[in-house]
Amino acid sequence: MAAEGETPMDRERYRILPHTADGKFQAFGRTLEEAFGNAALATASLMWDWSAVELKVRHFVHVTGLDREQLLVKFLGEVIYLFETRQFLLGRVDGLRVRPQFEGFSLEAVLGGETVAPRHELYGDVKAITYHELKIEECDGFTVQVVVDM
Amino acid sequence: MDLRKIDDNTWEIPAQGEMRVPAVVYSSARLLEDIRRDQTLVQARNVACLPGIQGRSYVMPDAHQGYGFPIGGVAAFDPDEGVISPGGVGYDINCGVRLLRTDYAEADVTAARTKLLAEICREVPAGVGKGGVTKLSRAVLKDILIRGAEWAVENGYGRKEDLERTEEGGRMKDASFEDISDRALERGIPQLGTLGAGNHFLEIQKVQEIYDEAAARAFGIGTAGQVLVMIHCGSRGLGHQVATDFIEAMGDAFGVAGLPDRELVNAPFGSAEGQRYYRAMGAAVNYAFANRQMIAHWVREVFARVLGGARGMDQIYDVCHNVAKVEEHLVGGRSKRLVVHRKGATRSFGPGRPEVPGVYRAVGQPVIIPGSMGTASYLLAGTEAAEALSFGSTAHGAGRIMSRHEALRRFRGEKIRDDLAKRGIELRSTNWKGVAEEASEAYKDVDEVVRVSDEVGLGRLVARVVPIGVMKG
């Protein structure tokens, strides 16, 4: 059986790790962008099964951060914000681009998914993305580690 | 880490390195085993390094690792030289507990229990992403952020007497919505009057044992078997967004270089950012007070409808366990204003304090300590001793020891429901995975937590209550 977040065809996207009170994961990618996109899916996976979400709605997101850590926290915050205010369930991340700018970085992405319907099972409440034990590492691709408040 | 034993329930990390004051841990040897297993003590030490900290960096018996500050941490700062930190309050601002008494005995509600729970589930929206039935305009929401539970009472949710039996009278006076972001407002609008998910719950309980009859009587509790209702929830997405916004804003303004943990980000209390956070936090506190006020009102309505009355359903008290407040405390024999952060800790003021409502001033403030799902909860009375021991604070609950991930692997929500049913507890939830995550085995032993609290003198045991019906978000 494939581990959580893994499909037999591609490499592991993310891994959920134990943490006393909350949700912790590592997300992987060949590029920083891919790792960030997988981190968004990992965040979604703590609340719903993103692989069962149909692609009916798209949200364009644009965030900026003074450093890559803040950029990631703000980007993942979009997943919670769109869920709570637009009932949007993330199912896929497209066109994610990180660019350096005058001060720090900017990120653009297209988040695909659908609006909550009775057939979706919602099981976790991610309240916030934290900086606690947050890591962005480059070694044979990129690994990002995130702890979310649940 | 160097941890000195002071007595059976008190341990100290002496001030060393950059620590400005020592850290003090109130815990039994047994609870300390759990506390030592994660980052709690390191976090308590980090807090002791923050500018302007007074007394000690305190750790309550139910503590576990948080972000920046430990959960179960109490720290007070000088308002002129010290700081305020969103990480010292937590993401769920004014997460708290409200307790209602009733004149019903267990036998009165047994037959109606299923109906009561079903109706409460219908009236009180709960669960992941569940919006409320109350549609708010921004103008009304802003009014709520300023006036808290007062707004709710004026709009027909509950009674005036509820307000005096709520911490701060149900309203933080220094609140302002000026610095509440659009995002926080947007998250707050659909969620007012909802319980949420995670560790939040609503329980119909019965009194199992009374330890202090005089205090129990003052709190409206007469005999074992008396039915109570406990509501545990907070400021929902609005509070989470306020915390997120100010962790970012303070980081941008003051930088995070040199902080051992970015979640320790803080601002001088008197600075523009410090004051903006303090007022925005107050607004989130007020949102949570209004939230619990509305839920309590709906619970009374359900009781009235199902049992033909809501006999004696007075509010015992409502406590915040994630908050920062300006309070007067004795420091070096002199009364001083301090910015007291309680993160996963409950205020526990003793007899005589002006903040304690008149009806309770002779016995001390009611301290409500919820257990984990399906286990006992406790009612304590605040003590004068706690003011010297912990700036008038005690524990807030059981405290987790097992990750949600591990709990999900080990337990099944439906099985937990069946096991509880065998013990006479009816559990309702729409989210069995969430129930598994909240299995009582994932938490510390709340009996041990309150025993330590009582022995140390942080809070005096008044009564033990157990659930008979549980609604889980």
Interface residues (C-beta under 8 A of the other chain):
Chain A: I16 L17 P18 H19 T20 A21 D22 G23 K24 M47 L66 E69 Q70 V73 K74 G77 I80 Y81 F83 E84 T85 Q87 V116 E121 L122 Y123 G124 D125 K127 A128 I129 T130 Y131 H132 L134 V147 D149 M150
Chain B: D38 H64 Q65 G66 Y67 G68 I71 Y91 D92 G127 V128 G129 R183 E186 R187 P190 Q191 G196 A197 G198 G237 H240 Q241 A243 T244 I247 E248 G251 D252 V256 D261 R262 E263 R400 I401 M402 S403 R404 H405 E406 N431 K433 G434 E437 G473
